[in-house]
Amino acid sequence: MLRVLKVLEMAWLGIGIFSIVMGAYQYKMVGLETAQWFFIGALVSGVFYAFRRRQRKKFEASEQNENKKNK
């Protein structure tokens, strides 16, 4: 489960970075009207990245507490 959470976290980070790069490219080539959708996508993926990161940290903490109880 922890591996899946890490993969999802990195996927959202990758999508965010890609969106920022594409937004900057579109802004330079076309203008803000087209680029704004990429920047909005980067913002949304940043929120999902933060959510997944917090979820993974909580899961890791609960696993550690469970392991301490079992010892």
N, C-alpha and C positions, 0 to 999 in steps of 0.2 A: 504494500500500500504506500509506503514511504517513497518508493521509487516512482510510482505513478504521480504522486504529488510533486516530486521534483521535476519530472518531465513536463507536467502541465505548467509549472512555474516558469521553467525555461522557455516553453513554447510561447507563453504570453509576453515574456521579455523579448524574445526574438521578433514577434509580431509588432511590438511597440517600436523597436529599433528600426525595423523595415518601414513602418509607417512614417516615422520621422524622416528617414532618408528620402523616401518617395515624396513626401510632402514638400521637403526642401527642393527637390528636383522639379516637381510640378510648379512650385511657386516661382522658381527661376524661369521656367520655360513658358508657362501659361499665365500664372497669376494666382491671387489668393482664392478666387472663386472655386477653382478646381482643387487647390491644395488644402483647403479647409477640411475636406472630408478625410484626408489622410491624417491631419492633425487631430481631428475628433477621434479617429480610430486609434491613434496613439494614446490619447487620453483614456479612452475606454479600456484599452489593453493594459495601461498602467494601473488602473483601478483593479482589474481582474488579477494582475500580477501581485499587487499588494494583498488582495484577499487570499490568493493561493499561498503566498508566503506565510501569512499569519496562520492559515489553516495547517500548513506543514509544521510550523513551530509548535503549535498546540498539540499536534499529533505526536511529535517527537517527545515533548514533555510528558504526555500521558504514557507513552511507552516506557520512558525512563522510570516514572513512578511505579508502573506496573512491574518492571523488572526488579526494583528495589523491594517491593512487597513480597515477591516470590523468593527472594534470597533469604 
